[in-house]
């Protein structure tokens, strides 16, 4: 195992760095940019992925065995190109689900209590101006939360919402048969019209791209909240901005955007009824360690000549075995 060359797009948790360094020659990109990744990944046998991987890296690196996602989402990896090249792709699903779920509950509470406006006005205009928002604060308990996507994140949100806040949970999912009896699986249209809080935690696919457009936003209840911890393109940003500016939506918490990093002149930055976070919903000290431990486990399997446990492209295996027989 000592000869394995491991390249990471980002610095990782210290314990994870130590473990990967024990598996082989470990190095980190000088910056998580396409240019640095292309220039500095030469000779890599395993790439730890926390930034988009250009397809040319996969095509160029004849010794590349695996791309291991430090997380669950696969939109940073050109999976088809990897499969065609016989490169294994693995991820670490579920380990940051609790962190994301807590983020959703935190932002929902903050929006209902009008924290963005309170914080801004208290600092800029004084005690009375901040306190003036308190009469319009609302409680989270016993409201209806609509969850789009019932994977690991959605199930954790539902559990906290139901057991912690006695909320009515409705969901829209491709796997309606797996929804607990205490929750209701409904159409997207019904979810949007019923929910006080709509949470997006679905994967970005051809079917979910632009899922929440102007028509969908119009279906939402006046004053409802939208929380997006999925991917930016699931929401049509221009339509969301209009719904917030007109007051149709009571607020939004957005962790993911069409363009990342978010430009300094983006219209969302000027709105008072939004909470914006830089794609950090799933990032905590605990989740980073868990994700890293998953990466270490999969890298060890590859180094030992085994297939990853969380292999997402099994069609790559015949070509992979031909390359590394």
C-alpha positions in Angstrom: 0.0 0.0 0.0 2.9 2.3 0.6 3.3 3.2 -3.0 -0.2 4.6 -3.7 -0.2 8.2 -4.9 -3.1 10.1 -3.3 -4.1 13.6 -4.4 -6.7 15.8 -2.6 -8.3 18.9 -4.0 -8.5 20.3 -0.4 -6.8 20.1 2.9 -8.7 17.6 5.1 -9.1 16.9 8.8 -5.7 16.4 10.6 -6.6 12.8 11.6 -7.6 12.1 8.0 -4.5 13.6 6.6 -2.4 11.4 8.9 -4.3 8.3 7.9 -4.0 9.0 4.2 -0.3 9.8 4.5 0.1 6.3 6.1 -1.5 4.7 3.0 0.8 6.3 0.5 2.3 9.5 -0.9 -0.3 12.2 0.0 -0.4 15.7 -1.5 -2.9 18.5 -1.7 -3.7 21.0 -4.4 -2.3 24.5 -3.9 -5.8 25.8 -4.7 -9.1 24.1 -5.4 -9.3 25.5 -8.9 -9.5 23.6 -12.2 -6.2 25.0 -13.2 -4.4 23.8 -10.1 -6.1 20.5 -10.1 -5.2 19.8 -13.8 -1.6 21.0 -13.2 -0.9 19.2 -9.9 -2.7 15.9 -10.1 -0.2 14.3 -12.4 0.6 10.8 -11.4 -2.3 10.5 -9.0 -3.8 7.0 -8.4 -6.5 8.1 -6.1 -8.1 11.6 -6.1 -10.0 12.8 -3.1 -12.7 15.1 -4.5 -14.1 18.2 -2.9 -13.9 20.4 -6.0 -14.9 19.8 -9.6 -12.6 17.4 -11.4 -12.0 18.3 -15.1 -12.6 15.4 -17.5 -9.1 15.9 -19.0 -7.5 14.7 -15.7 -9.4 11.4 -16.0 -8.4 11.0 -19.7 -4.8 11.9 -19.1 -3.9 9.9 -16.0 -3.3 6.3 -17.1 -2.6 5.2 -13.6 -5.7 6.7 -12.0 -7.7 4.1 -10.1 -10.4 5.9 -8.2 -12.1 9.2 -7.5 -13.3 9.2 -3.9 -15.9 11.9 -3.1 -15.4 13.6 0.2 -19.2 13.7 0.7 -22.2 12.4 -1.1 -23.0 14.6 -4.1 -21.6 13.4 -7.4 -22.0 16.6 -9.5 -18.3 17.5 -9.1 -17.3 14.2 -10.8 -17.8 13.5 -14.5 -19.0 10.0 -13.7 -19.6 8.9 -17.3 -16.0 9.9 -18.3 -14.7 8.0 -15.4 -16.7 4.9 -16.2 -15.6 5.0 -19.9 -12.0 5.2 -18.7 -12.3 2.4 -16.2 -11.9 4.7 -13.2 -13.8 3.8 -10.0 -16.0 6.4 -8.4 -17.0 6.1 -4.7 -18.7 8.5 -2.3 -19.4 8.7 1.4 -23.2 9.1 1.7 -25.1 10.0 4.8 -22.2 11.1 7.1 -23.0 14.8 6.9 -26.8 14.4 6.9 -27.2 15.3 10.6 -25.2 18.5 10.1 -27.3 19.5 7.1 -30.5 18.7 9.0 -29.5 20.8 12.0 -28.6 23.7 9.5 -32.2 23.5 8.1 -33.8 23.7 11.5 -31.5 26.5 12.6 -32.3 28.6 9.5 -36.0 27.9 9.8 -36.0 29.1 13.4 -34.0 32.2 12.5 -36.3 33.1 9.6 -39.4 32.7 11.6 -38.0 34.9 14.4 -36.9 37.4 11.7 -33.3 37.2 12.8 -31.7 38.7 9.6 -33.8 41.9 10.1 -33.4 42.0 13.9 -29.6 41.6 13.7 -29.2 44.2 11.0 -31.5 46.8 12.6 -30.2 46.3 16.1 -26.7 46.9 15.0 -27.4 49.8 12.6 -30.4 51.6 14.3 -30.4 50.5 17.9 -32.4 48.4 20.4 -35.9 49.6 19.6 -35.5 49.1 15.9 -34.3 45.5 16.4 -37.0 44.8 18.9 -39.8 46.1 16.6 -39.6 42.9 14.6 -40.5 40.7 17.6 -44.2 41.2 17.2 -44.0 39.5 13.9 -41.9 36.5 15.0 -43.5 33.0 14.6 -43.0 29.7 16.3 -41.7 26.6 14.4 -43.6 24.1 16.5 -46.7 22.4 14.9 -46.2 24.0 11.5 -46.1 21.9 8.3 -42.7 21.2 6.8 -42.5 20.0 3.2 -39.4 18.0 2.3 -38.4 17.5 -1.3 -36.1 14.4 -1.3 -36.2 11.8 1.4 -32.6 10.5 1.4 -30.4 10.6 4.4 -30.7 14.4 4.8 -34.5 14.4 4.3 -35.1 11.6 6.8 -32.9 13.4 9.5 -34.8 16.7 8.9 -38.1 14.8 9.2 -37.1 13.1 12.4 -36.0 16.3 14.2 -39.1 18.2 12.9 -41.5 15.6 14.0 -40.1 14.5 17.3 -38.5 17.8 18.4 -41.1 20.3 17.2 -44.3 18.2 16.7 -44.4 19.3 13.1 -46.6 17.8 10.4 -44.2 16.4 7.8 -45.2 16.0 4.1 -42.7 14.9 1.5 -42.2 14.4 -2.2 -39.9 11.5 -3.1 -39.3 8.9 -5.7 -39.4 6.3 -3.0 -42.8 6.9 -1.5 -43.1 3.3 -0.3 -40.2 4.0 2.2 -41.9 6.9 3.9 -42.9 6.2 7.5 -46.6 6.0 8.3 -46.3 9.1 10.5 -45.4 11.2 7.4 -47.3 11.8 4.2 -45.9 11.4 0.7 -47.7 13.9 -1.7 -47.3 15.4 -5.1 -45.0 18.3 -5.5 -48.0 20.6 -6.2 -49.7 19.5 -3.0 -46.5 19.9 -0.9 -46.0 23.4 -2.2 -49.5 24.5 -1.4 -49.6 22.9 2.1 -46.2 23.6 3.6 -45.3 26.5 5.7 -41.6 25.7 5.1 -40.4 24.0 2.0 -37.0 22.3 2.2 -35.1 21.2 -0.9 -32.6 18.4 -0.2 -32.9 16.4 -3.5 -30.0 15.5 -5.8 -29.4 17.7 -8.9 -30.6 15.7 -11.9 -32.1 16.4 -15.3 -35.5 16.0 -13.6 -34.8 18.4 -10.6 -32.9 21.1 -12.5 -35.2 24.2 -12.4 -37.8 22.2 -10.4 -38.7 25.3 -8.3 -39.5 27.9 -11.0 -41.9 30.8 -11.0 -45.0 28.5 -11.3 -43.8 26.4 -8.4 -43.1 29.5 -6.2 -46.6 30.9 -7.0 -48.1 27.6 -5.6 -46.4 28.2 -2.3 -48.4 29.7 0.5 -48.1 33.4 1.0 -45.5 34.1 3.6 -44.0 30.5 3.4 -40.2 29.9 3.7 -37.9 28.2 1.2 -34.7 26.5 2.3 -32.4 25.1 -0.3 -29.6 22.7 0.8 -29.7 20.7 -2.4 -28.0 22.4 -5.3 -28.4 25.9 -6.7 -29.8 25.0 -10.1 -32.8 23.2 -8.5 -34.2 26.7 -8.0 -34.6 29.3 -10.7 -32.9 32.2 -9.0 -34.5 35.0 -10.8 -37.9 33.7 -9.9 -36.9 33.2 -6.3 -35.6 36.8 -6.1 -38.9 38.1 -7.5 -41.0 36.1 -5.0 -38.9 37.5 -2.2 -39.0 41.1 -3.4 -42.8 41.0 -3.9 -43.3 39.6 -0.4 -45.0 36.4 -1.7 -42.4 34.4 0.2 -41.7 35.3 3.8 -38.1 34.5 3.5 -35.5 32.0 2.3 -32.3 30.3 3.5 -30.0 29.5 0.6 -26.8 27.5 1.0 -26.2 26.7 -2.7 -26.2 28.9 -5.7 -26.0 28.8 -9.5 -22.6 30.5 -9.4 -20.2 29.6 -6.6 -18.6 31.6 -5.0 -21.5 34.0 -4.9 -20.6 37.2 -6.7 -20.4 40.3 -4.5 -23.1 42.1 -6.6 -25.6 39.2 -6.5 -29.2 40.5 -6.0 -29.7 38.0 -3.1 -27.2 39.9 -1.0 -29.4 43.0 -1.0 -32.5 41.2 0.4 -33.2 41.5 4.1 -35.4 38.4 4.4 -32.8 35.9 3.5 -30.1 33.9 5.2 -27.2 33.1 2.9 -24.4 30.6 3.7 -21.5 29.6 1.5 -22.3 26.0 0.8 -21.5 25.0 4.4 -24.7 23.3 5.6 -23.0 19.9 5.8 -19.7 21.2 7.2 -19.0 20.8 10.9 -15.9 19.5 12.7 -17.8 16.3 13.3 -19.0 15.7 9.8 -15.6 16.6 8.2 -14.0 13.9 10.4 -16.8 11.3 9.5 -16.5 12.1 5.7 -12.7 11.8 5.9 -12.9 8.5 7.7 -15.1 7.2 4.9 -12.6 8.4 2.4 -9.7 6.7 4.2 -11.7 3.4 4.3 -12.4 3.5 0.6 -8.8 4.5 -0.2 -7.5 1.5 1.8 -9.8 -0.8 -0.1 -8.5 0.5 -3.4 -4.9 0.2 -2.2 -5.5 -3.4 -1.2 -6.9 -4.2 -4.6 -10.5 -4.3 -3.5 -13.5 -2.5 -4.9 -14.9 0.4 -2.9 -17.9 -0.4 -0.6 -19.8 2.7 -1.9 -19.0 2.1 -5.6 -21.3 4.3 -7.7 -20.2 3.2 -11.2 -20.1 -0.6 -11.3 -20.0 -0.5 -15.1 -16.4 0.7 -14.8 -15.2 -2.5 -13.1 -14.5 -4.6 -16.3 -12.4 -1.9 -17.8 -10.8 -1.2 -14.4 -9.8 -4.8 -14.0 -8.5 -4.9 -17.5 -6.3 -1.9 -16.8 -5.0 -3.2 -13.5 -5.1 -7.0 -13.9 
